[in-house]
Amino acid sequence: MTMTSLIVSRLTTGYRHKAVLSDLSLAPFPAGTLTAILGPNAGGKSTLLRALAGLVQASGSVRLGDLELTRMGLAARARHVGFMPQSLPRTTELTVLEAVISAIKAIPAGSLTAATREVNRKAIATLERLAIADLAMERLDRLSGGQRQLASLAQSIVRDPALLLLDEPTSALDLRHQVDVMEVVSELTAEGRIVVAVLHDLNLAARWADRIVLLNHGSLHSQGNPEKVLTPQTLAEVYGVRARVERCSQGWLQIVVDGRHRENPASRPESSIQENTVS
Protein backbone atom coordinates (compact mmCIF):
# COMPACT_ATOMS: atom_id res chain seq x y z
CA MET A 1 0.00 0.00 0.00
CA THR A 2 1.28 3.47 -0.92
CA MET A 3 2.48 5.31 2.15
CA THR A 4 0.70 8.62 2.66
CA SER A 5 -0.69 10.81 5.42
CA LEU A 6 -3.94 12.49 6.41
CA ILE A 7 -3.90 16.23 7.05
CA VAL A 8 -6.85 18.08 8.59
CA SER A 9 -6.73 21.88 8.40
CA ARG A 10 -9.23 24.50 9.59
CA LEU A 11 -12.12 22.04 9.61
CA THR A 12 -15.52 23.47 10.54
CA THR A 13 -18.65 21.34 10.63
CA GLY A 14 -21.89 20.84 12.53
CA TYR A 15 -25.61 20.27 12.27
CA ARG A 16 -28.62 22.56 11.66
CA HIS A 17 -26.52 25.70 11.40
CA LYS A 18 -24.81 24.94 14.72
CA ALA A 19 -21.04 24.46 14.60
CA VAL A 20 -19.82 21.40 16.49
CA LEU A 21 -16.20 21.74 15.41
CA SER A 22 -14.80 25.12 14.45
CA ASP A 23 -11.51 25.85 12.67
CA LEU A 24 -9.99 22.54 13.82
CA SER A 25 -6.45 21.80 12.65
CA LEU A 26 -4.61 18.63 13.64
CA ALA A 27 -1.09 17.30 13.35
CA PRO A 28 -0.65 14.97 10.35
CA PHE A 29 -1.94 11.41 10.72
CA PRO A 30 0.97 9.28 9.41
CA ALA A 31 0.47 6.11 7.42
CA GLY A 32 0.77 2.95 9.48
CA THR A 33 -0.60 4.48 12.67
CA LEU A 34 -3.69 4.27 14.85
CA THR A 35 -5.00 7.58 16.17
CA ALA A 36 -7.59 7.40 18.94
CA ILE A 37 -10.13 10.23 19.15
CA LEU A 38 -11.01 10.70 22.82
CA GLY A 39 -13.15 13.06 24.85
CA PRO A 40 -16.34 13.35 26.90
CA ASN A 41 -19.79 12.74 25.47
CA ALA A 42 -21.00 15.37 22.98
CA GLY A 43 -17.43 16.58 22.50
CA GLY A 44 -17.41 16.31 18.71
CA LYS A 45 -15.69 12.93 18.27
CA SER A 46 -18.25 11.23 16.03
CA THR A 47 -18.88 14.48 14.17
CA LEU A 48 -15.18 14.68 13.35
CA LEU A 49 -15.21 11.13 12.02
CA ARG A 50 -18.34 11.75 9.95
CA ALA A 51 -16.78 14.90 8.50
CA LEU A 52 -13.67 12.95 7.50
CA ALA A 53 -15.94 10.37 5.86
CA GLY A 54 -17.86 13.07 3.98
CA LEU A 55 -21.15 12.30 5.71
CA VAL A 56 -21.68 15.85 7.00
CA GLN A 57 -20.98 19.14 5.25
CA ALA A 58 -17.69 20.69 6.25
CA SER A 59 -15.42 23.54 5.27
CA GLY A 60 -11.66 23.50 5.48
CA SER A 61 -9.25 20.94 4.12
CA VAL A 62 -9.01 17.16 4.55
CA ARG A 63 -6.13 15.82 2.48
CA LEU A 64 -5.22 12.16 2.06
CA GLY A 65 -1.87 12.28 0.33
CA ASP A 66 -2.52 14.28 -2.85
CA LEU A 67 -6.31 13.89 -2.62
CA GLU A 68 -8.49 16.70 -1.31
CA LEU A 69 -11.31 14.64 0.18
CA THR A 70 -13.66 17.58 0.77
CA ARG A 71 -13.91 18.07 -3.01
CA MET A 72 -14.79 14.45 -3.72
CA GLY A 73 -18.24 12.89 -3.86
CA LEU A 74 -19.13 9.98 -1.61
CA ALA A 75 -18.58 7.36 -4.31
CA ALA A 76 -15.12 8.67 -5.19
CA ARG A 77 -14.18 9.07 -1.55
CA ALA A 78 -15.31 5.51 -0.76
CA ARG A 79 -12.51 4.17 -2.96
CA HIS A 80 -10.01 5.49 -0.46
CA VAL A 81 -11.92 5.70 2.84
CA GLY A 82 -13.63 3.00 4.88
CA PHE A 83 -16.14 4.09 7.52
CA MET A 84 -17.58 2.02 10.37
CA PRO A 85 -20.60 3.70 12.00
CA GLN A 86 -21.59 3.19 15.62
CA SER A 87 -24.36 0.81 14.53
CA LEU A 88 -25.90 -0.80 11.46
CA PRO A 89 -29.57 -0.34 10.53
CA ARG A 90 -31.68 -3.01 12.18
CA THR A 91 -34.21 -3.20 9.34
CA THR A 92 -31.99 -4.85 6.74
CA GLU A 93 -32.71 -8.45 5.75
CA LEU A 94 -29.30 -8.97 4.17
CA THR A 95 -27.09 -11.76 5.40
CA VAL A 96 -23.67 -10.88 6.77
CA LEU A 97 -22.01 -12.17 3.61
CA GLU A 98 -24.36 -10.18 1.37
CA ALA A 99 -23.71 -7.02 3.38
CA VAL A 100 -19.95 -7.40 3.04
CA ILE A 101 -20.23 -8.20 -0.68
CA SER A 102 -22.37 -5.11 -1.20
CA ALA A 103 -19.68 -3.00 0.48
CA ILE A 104 -17.02 -4.13 -1.98
CA LYS A 105 -18.59 -2.65 -5.09
CA ALA A 106 -21.52 -0.75 -3.66
CA ILE A 107 -23.72 -3.39 -5.28
CA PRO A 108 -27.45 -2.62 -4.94
CA ALA A 109 -29.18 -5.07 -2.62
CA GLY A 110 -31.28 -6.48 -5.49
CA SER A 111 -28.23 -7.28 -7.61
CA LEU A 112 -26.19 -9.38 -5.21
CA THR A 113 -26.57 -12.49 -7.37
CA ALA A 114 -24.25 -10.77 -9.85
CA ALA A 115 -21.35 -10.88 -7.40
CA THR A 116 -18.28 -12.48 -8.95
CA ARG A 117 -16.40 -15.41 -7.50
CA GLU A 118 -13.46 -13.13 -6.62
CA VAL A 119 -15.74 -10.70 -4.77
CA ASN A 120 -17.26 -13.61 -2.87
CA ARG A 121 -13.81 -14.94 -1.97
CA LYS A 122 -12.66 -11.54 -0.71
CA ALA A 123 -15.77 -11.13 1.43
CA ILE A 124 -15.35 -14.56 3.02
CA ALA A 125 -11.64 -13.91 3.67
CA THR A 126 -12.57 -10.71 5.51
CA LEU A 127 -15.10 -12.56 7.67
CA GLU A 128 -12.46 -15.18 8.45
CA ARG A 129 -10.01 -12.47 9.46
CA LEU A 130 -12.53 -11.28 12.05
CA ALA A 131 -13.41 -14.85 13.09
CA ILE A 132 -17.07 -14.45 12.06
CA ALA A 133 -17.18 -16.66 8.97
CA ASP A 134 -19.69 -18.84 10.83
CA LEU A 135 -22.11 -15.88 10.68
CA ALA A 136 -21.89 -15.50 6.89
CA MET A 137 -25.41 -16.73 6.19
CA GLU A 138 -27.04 -15.13 9.25
CA ARG A 139 -29.29 -12.12 8.71
CA LEU A 140 -27.98 -8.86 10.12
CA ASP A 141 -31.27 -8.08 11.85
CA ARG A 142 -31.00 -11.30 13.87
CA LEU A 143 -27.50 -10.75 15.24
CA SER A 144 -26.50 -9.57 18.69
CA GLY A 145 -25.10 -6.07 19.11
CA GLY A 146 -21.53 -7.35 19.26
CA GLN A 147 -21.97 -9.55 16.18
CA ARG A 148 -23.44 -6.63 14.24
CA GLN A 149 -20.47 -4.52 15.24
CA LEU A 150 -18.05 -7.12 13.86
CA ALA A 151 -20.08 -7.34 10.64
CA SER A 152 -19.89 -3.56 10.32
CA LEU A 153 -16.12 -3.68 10.78
CA ALA A 154 -15.93 -6.30 8.02
CA GLN A 155 -17.83 -3.96 5.68
CA SER A 156 -15.45 -1.11 6.42
CA ILE A 157 -12.19 -3.02 5.82
CA VAL A 158 -13.13 -5.31 2.93
CA ARG A 159 -12.20 -2.77 0.24
CA ASP A 160 -8.68 -2.30 1.68
CA PRO A 161 -9.03 1.48 2.14
CA ALA A 162 -5.99 3.65 2.74
CA LEU A 163 -7.92 5.48 5.49
CA LEU A 164 -10.11 3.58 7.94
CA LEU A 165 -12.51 5.50 10.20
CA LEU A 166 -13.98 3.52 13.12
CA ASP A 167 -16.70 4.98 15.35
CA GLU A 168 -16.56 3.14 18.70
CA PRO A 169 -15.55 -0.21 17.17
CA THR A 170 -15.45 -2.07 20.50
CA SER A 171 -18.36 -0.55 22.44
CA ALA A 172 -20.61 -3.66 22.23
CA LEU A 173 -17.88 -6.28 22.55
CA ASP A 174 -16.74 -8.42 25.47
CA LEU A 175 -13.12 -8.23 26.61
CA ARG A 176 -11.80 -11.00 24.37
CA HIS A 177 -13.45 -9.62 21.25
CA GLN A 178 -12.21 -6.13 22.11
CA VAL A 179 -8.67 -7.49 22.07
CA ASP A 180 -9.36 -9.43 18.86
CA VAL A 181 -10.58 -6.28 17.11
CA MET A 182 -7.67 -4.17 18.32
CA GLU A 183 -5.24 -6.84 17.13
CA VAL A 184 -6.83 -6.72 13.67
CA VAL A 185 -6.56 -2.92 13.73
CA SER A 186 -2.88 -3.29 14.64
CA GLU A 187 -2.41 -5.60 11.66
CA LEU A 188 -4.09 -3.07 9.39
CA THR A 189 -1.76 -0.29 10.50
CA ALA A 190 1.22 -2.60 10.02
CA GLU A 191 0.06 -2.95 6.41
CA GLY A 192 0.37 0.84 6.00
CA ARG A 193 -3.18 2.03 6.59
CA ILE A 194 -4.17 5.12 8.52
CA VAL A 195 -6.71 4.17 11.18
CA VAL A 196 -8.67 6.78 13.12
CA ALA A 197 -10.93 5.39 15.85
CA VAL A 198 -13.31 7.01 18.31
CA LEU A 199 -12.84 5.24 21.64
CA HIS A 200 -14.30 5.67 25.11
CA ASP A 201 -12.07 3.10 26.80
CA LEU A 202 -8.95 5.02 27.79
CA ASN A 203 -7.04 1.83 28.55
CA LEU A 204 -7.62 0.50 25.04
CA ALA A 205 -6.38 3.81 23.69
CA ALA A 206 -3.35 3.80 25.98
CA ARG A 207 -2.48 0.23 24.98
CA TRP A 208 -3.05 0.34 21.23
CA ALA A 209 -2.97 3.91 19.91
CA ASP A 210 0.13 5.51 18.47
CA ARG A 211 -1.41 8.97 18.78
CA ILE A 212 -4.30 10.52 20.64
CA VAL A 213 -6.48 13.48 19.71
CA LEU A 214 -8.36 14.69 22.80
CA LEU A 215 -11.43 16.82 22.14
CA ASN A 216 -13.42 18.79 24.68
CA HIS A 217 -16.55 20.84 23.88
CA GLY A 218 -15.76 20.74 20.17
CA SER A 219 -12.22 22.04 20.54
CA LEU A 220 -8.82 20.40 20.51
CA HIS A 221 -7.55 20.03 24.06
CA SER A 222 -4.33 18.15 23.30
CA GLN A 223 -2.75 15.71 20.87
CA GLY A 224 0.30 13.50 20.84
CA ASN A 225 1.38 10.09 22.04
CA PRO A 226 -0.55 8.45 24.92
CA GLU A 227 2.12 9.27 27.50
CA LYS A 228 1.96 12.97 26.61
CA VAL A 229 -1.83 13.27 26.51
CA LEU A 230 -3.10 10.86 29.18
CA THR A 231 -1.88 12.60 32.31
CA PRO A 232 -3.69 12.90 35.66
CA GLN A 233 -4.04 16.66 35.20
CA THR A 234 -5.51 16.30 31.71
CA LEU A 235 -7.97 13.63 32.85
CA ALA A 236 -9.07 15.91 35.68
CA GLU A 237 -9.52 18.88 33.35
CA VAL A 238 -11.37 17.05 30.57
CA TYR A 239 -13.22 14.21 32.30
CA GLY A 240 -13.51 15.58 35.83
CA VAL A 241 -12.03 12.46 37.42
CA ARG A 242 -9.23 11.75 39.85
CA ALA A 243 -6.99 9.23 38.09
CA ARG A 244 -3.58 7.60 38.23
CA VAL A 245 -1.53 6.77 35.15
CA GLU A 246 0.63 3.72 35.74
CA ARG A 247 2.66 1.20 33.79
CA CYS A 248 1.87 -2.48 34.00
CA SER A 249 4.59 -5.12 34.10
CA GLN A 250 4.58 -5.34 30.29
CA GLY A 251 5.26 -1.61 29.98
CA TRP A 252 1.85 -0.43 28.77
CA LEU A 253 0.11 2.57 30.25
CA GLN A 254 -3.02 1.93 32.26
CA ILE A 255 -5.50 4.39 33.71
CA VAL A 256 -6.87 3.83 37.21
CA VAL A 257 -9.80 6.08 38.11
CA ASP A 258 -10.17 6.67 41.85
CA GLY A 259 -13.24 8.89 41.77
CA ARG A 260 -14.59 12.27 40.75
CA HIS A 261 -12.25 15.22 40.78
CA ARG A 262 -13.43 17.88 43.22
CA GLU A 263 -10.46 20.22 43.24
CA ASN A 264 -9.32 22.83 40.80
CA PRO A 265 -6.99 20.76 38.59
CA ALA A 266 -4.76 23.78 38.04
CA SER A 267 -3.96 23.82 41.76
CA ARG A 268 -2.39 20.37 41.70
CA PRO A 269 0.95 19.53 40.08
CA GLU A 270 0.83 16.96 37.32
CA SER A 271 1.75 13.55 38.65
CA SER A 272 4.39 11.49 36.95
CA ILE A 273 3.71 8.07 35.52
CA GLN A 274 4.07 5.41 38.19
CA GLU A 275 5.48 1.92 37.88
CA ASN A 276 3.13 -0.92 38.73
CA THR A 277 3.92 -4.62 38.89
CA VAL A 278 0.35 -5.66 38.12
CA SER A 279 0.08 -7.10 34.60
C-alpha positions as CSV (number, residue, x, y, z in Angstrom):
1,M,0.0,0.0,0.0
2,T,1.3,3.5,-0.9
3,M,2.5,5.3,2.2
4,T,0.7,8.6,2.7
5,S,-0.7,10.8,5.4
6,L,-3.9,12.5,6.4
7,I,-3.9,16.2,7.1
8,V,-6.8,18.1,8.6
9,S,-6.7,21.9,8.4
10,R,-9.2,24.5,9.6
11,L,-12.1,22.0,9.6
12,T,-15.5,23.5,10.5
13,T,-18.6,21.3,10.6
14,G,-21.9,20.8,12.5
15,Y,-25.6,20.3,12.3
16,R,-28.6,22.6,11.7
17,H,-26.5,25.7,11.4
18,K,-24.8,24.9,14.7
19,A,-21.0,24.5,14.6
20,V,-19.8,21.4,16.5
21,L,-16.2,21.7,15.4
22,S,-14.8,25.1,14.5
23,D,-11.5,25.8,12.7
24,L,-10.0,22.5,13.8
25,S,-6.4,21.8,12.7
26,L,-4.6,18.6,13.6
27,A,-1.1,17.3,13.3
28,P,-0.6,15.0,10.3
29,F,-1.9,11.4,10.7
30,P,1.0,9.3,9.4
31,A,0.5,6.1,7.4
32,G,0.8,2.9,9.5
33,T,-0.6,4.5,12.7
34,L,-3.7,4.3,14.8
35,T,-5.0,7.6,16.2
36,A,-7.6,7.4,18.9
37,I,-10.1,10.2,19.1
38,L,-11.0,10.7,22.8
39,G,-13.1,13.1,24.9
40,P,-16.3,13.4,26.9
41,N,-19.8,12.7,25.5
42,A,-21.0,15.4,23.0
43,G,-17.4,16.6,22.5
44,G,-17.4,16.3,18.7
45,K,-15.7,12.9,18.3
46,S,-18.3,11.2,16.0
47,T,-18.9,14.5,14.2
48,L,-15.2,14.7,13.3
49,L,-15.2,11.1,12.0
50,R,-18.3,11.7,10.0
51,A,-16.8,14.9,8.5
52,L,-13.7,13.0,7.5
53,A,-15.9,10.4,5.9
54,G,-17.9,13.1,4.0
55,L,-21.1,12.3,5.7
56,V,-21.7,15.9,7.0
57,Q,-21.0,19.1,5.2
58,A,-17.7,20.7,6.3
59,S,-15.4,23.5,5.3
60,G,-11.7,23.5,5.5
61,S,-9.2,20.9,4.1
62,V,-9.0,17.2,4.6
63,R,-6.1,15.8,2.5
64,L,-5.2,12.2,2.1
65,G,-1.9,12.3,0.3
66,D,-2.5,14.3,-2.9
67,L,-6.3,13.9,-2.6
68,E,-8.5,16.7,-1.3
69,L,-11.3,14.6,0.2
70,T,-13.7,17.6,0.8
71,R,-13.9,18.1,-3.0
72,M,-14.8,14.4,-3.7
73,G,-18.2,12.9,-3.9
74,L,-19.1,10.0,-1.6
75,A,-18.6,7.4,-4.3
76,A,-15.1,8.7,-5.2
77,R,-14.2,9.1,-1.5
78,A,-15.3,5.5,-0.8
79,R,-12.5,4.2,-3.0
80,H,-10.0,5.5,-0.5
81,V,-11.9,5.7,2.8
82,G,-13.6,3.0,4.9
83,F,-16.1,4.1,7.5
84,M,-17.6,2.0,10.4
85,P,-20.6,3.7,12.0
86,Q,-21.6,3.2,15.6
87,S,-24.4,0.8,14.5
88,L,-25.9,-0.8,11.5
89,P,-29.6,-0.3,10.5
90,R,-31.7,-3.0,12.2
91,T,-34.2,-3.2,9.3
92,T,-32.0,-4.8,6.7
93,E,-32.7,-8.4,5.8
94,L,-29.3,-9.0,4.2
95,T,-27.1,-11.8,5.4
96,V,-23.7,-10.9,6.8
97,L,-22.0,-12.2,3.6
98,E,-24.4,-10.2,1.4
99,A,-23.7,-7.0,3.4
100,V,-20.0,-7.4,3.0
101,I,-20.2,-8.2,-0.7
102,S,-22.4,-5.1,-1.2
103,A,-19.7,-3.0,0.5
104,I,-17.0,-4.1,-2.0
105,K,-18.6,-2.7,-5.1
106,A,-21.5,-0.7,-3.7
107,I,-23.7,-3.4,-5.3
108,P,-27.5,-2.6,-4.9
109,A,-29.2,-5.1,-2.6
110,G,-31.3,-6.5,-5.5
111,S,-28.2,-7.3,-7.6
112,L,-26.2,-9.4,-5.2
113,T,-26.6,-12.5,-7.4
114,A,-24.3,-10.8,-9.9
115,A,-21.4,-10.9,-7.4
116,T,-18.3,-12.5,-9.0
117,R,-16.4,-15.4,-7.5
118,E,-13.5,-13.1,-6.6
119,V,-15.7,-10.7,-4.8
120,N,-17.3,-13.6,-2.9
121,R,-13.8,-14.9,-2.0
122,K,-12.7,-11.5,-0.7
123,A,-15.8,-11.1,1.4
124,I,-15.3,-14.6,3.0
125,A,-11.6,-13.9,3.7
126,T,-12.6,-10.7,5.5
127,L,-15.1,-12.6,7.7
128,E,-12.5,-15.2,8.5
129,R,-10.0,-12.5,9.5
130,L,-12.5,-11.3,12.1
131,A,-13.4,-14.9,13.1
132,I,-17.1,-14.5,12.1
133,A,-17.2,-16.7,9.0
134,D,-19.7,-18.8,10.8
135,L,-22.1,-15.9,10.7
136,A,-21.9,-15.5,6.9
137,M,-25.4,-16.7,6.2
138,E,-27.0,-15.1,9.2
139,R,-29.3,-12.1,8.7
140,L,-28.0,-8.9,10.1
141,D,-31.3,-8.1,11.8
142,R,-31.0,-11.3,13.9
143,L,-27.5,-10.7,15.2
144,S,-26.5,-9.6,18.7
145,G,-25.1,-6.1,19.1
146,G,-21.5,-7.3,19.3
147,Q,-22.0,-9.5,16.2
148,R,-23.4,-6.6,14.2
149,Q,-20.5,-4.5,15.2
150,L,-18.1,-7.1,13.9
151,A,-20.1,-7.3,10.6
152,S,-19.9,-3.6,10.3
153,L,-16.1,-3.7,10.8
154,A,-15.9,-6.3,8.0
155,Q,-17.8,-4.0,5.7
156,S,-15.4,-1.1,6.4
157,I,-12.2,-3.0,5.8
158,V,-13.1,-5.3,2.9
159,R,-12.2,-2.8,0.2
160,D,-8.7,-2.3,1.7
161,P,-9.0,1.5,2.1
162,A,-6.0,3.7,2.7
163,L,-7.9,5.5,5.5
164,L,-10.1,3.6,7.9
165,L,-12.5,5.5,10.2
166,L,-14.0,3.5,13.1
167,D,-16.7,5.0,15.4
168,E,-16.6,3.1,18.7
169,P,-15.6,-0.2,17.2
170,T,-15.5,-2.1,20.5
171,S,-18.4,-0.6,22.4
172,A,-20.6,-3.7,22.2
173,L,-17.9,-6.3,22.5
174,D,-16.7,-8.4,25.5
175,L,-13.1,-8.2,26.6
176,R,-11.8,-11.0,24.4
177,H,-13.4,-9.6,21.3
178,Q,-12.2,-6.1,22.1
179,V,-8.7,-7.5,22.1
180,D,-9.4,-9.4,18.9
181,V,-10.6,-6.3,17.1
182,M,-7.7,-4.2,18.3
183,E,-5.2,-6.8,17.1
184,V,-6.8,-6.7,13.7
185,V,-6.6,-2.9,13.7
186,S,-2.9,-3.3,14.6
187,E,-2.4,-5.6,11.7
188,L,-4.1,-3.1,9.4
189,T,-1.8,-0.3,10.5
190,A,1.2,-2.6,10.0
191,E,0.1,-2.9,6.4
192,G,0.4,0.8,6.0
193,R,-3.2,2.0,6.6
194,I,-4.2,5.1,8.5
195,V,-6.7,4.2,11.2
196,V,-8.7,6.8,13.1
197,A,-10.9,5.4,15.8
198,V,-13.3,7.0,18.3
199,L,-12.8,5.2,21.6
200,H,-14.3,5.7,25.1
201,D,-12.1,3.1,26.8
202,L,-8.9,5.0,27.8
203,N,-7.0,1.8,28.5
204,L,-7.6,0.5,25.0
205,A,-6.4,3.8,23.7
206,A,-3.3,3.8,26.0
207,R,-2.5,0.2,25.0
208,W,-3.0,0.3,21.2
209,A,-3.0,3.9,19.9
210,D,0.1,5.5,18.5
211,R,-1.4,9.0,18.8
212,I,-4.3,10.5,20.6
213,V,-6.5,13.5,19.7
214,L,-8.4,14.7,22.8
215,L,-11.4,16.8,22.1
216,N,-13.4,18.8,24.7
217,H,-16.6,20.8,23.9
218,G,-15.8,20.7,20.2
219,S,-12.2,22.0,20.5
220,L,-8.8,20.4,20.5
221,H,-7.6,20.0,24.1
222,S,-4.3,18.2,23.3
223,Q,-2.7,15.7,20.9
224,G,0.3,13.5,20.8
225,N,1.4,10.1,22.0
226,P,-0.6,8.5,24.9
227,E,2.1,9.3,27.5
228,K,2.0,13.0,26.6
229,V,-1.8,13.3,26.5
230,L,-3.1,10.9,29.2
231,T,-1.9,12.6,32.3
232,P,-3.7,12.9,35.7
233,Q,-4.0,16.7,35.2
234,T,-5.5,16.3,31.7
235,L,-8.0,13.6,32.8
236,A,-9.1,15.9,35.7
237,E,-9.5,18.9,33.3
238,V,-11.4,17.1,30.6
239,Y,-13.2,14.2,32.3
240,G,-13.5,15.6,35.8
241,V,-12.0,12.5,37.4
242,R,-9.2,11.7,39.8
243,A,-7.0,9.2,38.1
244,R,-3.6,7.6,38.2
245,V,-1.5,6.8,35.1
246,E,0.6,3.7,35.7
247,R,2.7,1.2,33.8
248,C,1.9,-2.5,34.0
249,S,4.6,-5.1,34.1
250,Q,4.6,-5.3,30.3
251,G,5.3,-1.6,30.0
252,W,1.9,-0.4,28.8
253,L,0.1,2.6,30.2
254,Q,-3.0,1.9,32.3
255,I,-5.5,4.4,33.7
256,V,-6.9,3.8,37.2
257,V,-9.8,6.1,38.1
258,D,-10.2,6.7,41.8
259,G,-13.2,8.9,41.8
260,R,-14.6,12.3,40.8
261,H,-12.3,15.2,40.8
262,R,-13.4,17.9,43.2
263,E,-10.5,20.2,43.2
264,N,-9.3,22.8,40.8
265,P,-7.0,20.8,38.6
266,A,-4.8,23.8,38.0
267,S,-4.0,23.8,41.8
268,R,-2.4,20.4,41.7
269,P,1.0,19.5,40.1
270,E,0.8,17.0,37.3
271,S,1.8,13.5,38.6
272,S,4.4,11.5,37.0
273,I,3.7,8.1,35.5
274,Q,4.1,5.4,38.2
275,E,5.5,1.9,37.9
276,N,3.1,-0.9,38.7
277,T,3.9,-4.6,38.9
278,V,0.3,-5.7,38.1
279,S,0.1,-7.1,34.6
